[in-house]
Amino acid sequence: MIGIIGGSGLEDPKIMAGAKEVSVKTPYGKHCIIVTGKIKGIEVAVLSRHGAHHEYSPGTVPYKANVYALHKLGCIAIIAASACGSLKEEIVPGSLSFPAHFVDRTTKRDQSFTEHGKVIHEPMGEPFSGDLRKILEKKCKELGFDFTAETTVVTIEGPRFSTKAESELFRSWGCDLINMTTVPEACLAKEMKIPYQVINLVTDYDCWRENTEHVTIEQVMKIMKENSEKVKKLISESLVEVNDKFGRANSSLKKN
């Protein structure tokens, strides 16, 4: 089963065969509602990060429950979708980006499954799955979509957007993208040993660019809506190869 976080419209019965809602009990304060079914014959579990009615802000998303629920369902890889702002002139709104690194600027989030008496010191030199990223990049090229890869995304606490001074600071650090949800999602998936890659959908230029309207939620939602079909197509076309790659690796691991 492949986990998909962000919704991205993939739970649409026209795309997913045998779609059904399942409630997964977690030890992290909530049951997660996940839509399971098949896309192109591959079993998937689609989870809306912000809740069915977008009730969770970036800082209150139940990240631990979400990742644990996908782990409990047996997901062998997770593809996530997330809106982001561009911090570089050449990374244009409407394009996609596949980051290889993140900078964490969140302040209030529980980033680990660490429990009393069991501390997890997870290596984070490579927070995303290079193999998963390569599959998505290859499919993007085949589909003719505009994209960038090997980028660095800075994750801020939100739900407010950056000040111009903050935006310029992140640019001076060499960051390429800015969003509000990659941390701690990527960290938790890493602890669970689930290969994870986020697809960042570029919606705006944050607030650093002169003579460009500063980012608003209306602007973000408009670009997301206009480009949601692109993300759906990319994920759908990637699933067979993802399943082949990670399903085989998982089978080999179990045999050993």
Summary of the structure (lengths in Angstrom):
residues: 256
radius of gyration: 17.5
end to end distance: 20.4
largest distance: 58.5
contacts: 811
relative contact order: 0.20
helix: 32%
strand: 28%
